[in-house]
Amino acid sequence: MALALDVRVQEIGTTVDNHTQQLGELRTTAARIEARFDAVDSRLGRFQLDVDRRFEVVDRRFERVEHQLDRLDDRISRQFVWLIGVQLTTLASIVATLAAAVLKR
């Protein structure tokens, strides 16, 4: 009976040693996984900064385009006023010429 008990205690000791070794391997694997997550986290952080910078560049470009469109709108408005003024002057000249021709008769 004592021999069987010694064998059983030895088996339990071997099992505990195996579990201890597996636990150590699991901790090592967990540390590697955590290191990889940290690396991915770092890469995502750099990617986010890069995306933010690119959006800032695009925003500045849109602001410049908006400014140019505002200037273009102002120019078109001024040219429209001049065009209407020239047309009204031409119309007034035609009306005056026709009125003068009618009154001469």
Protein Blocks (a to p, Z undefined) as FASTA:
>chain_A
ZZmmmmmmmmmmmmmmmmmmmmmmmmmmmmmmmmmmmmmmmmmmmmmmmmmmmmmmmmmm
mmmmmmmmmmmmmmmmmmmmmmmmmmmmmmmmmmmmmmmmmmmZZ
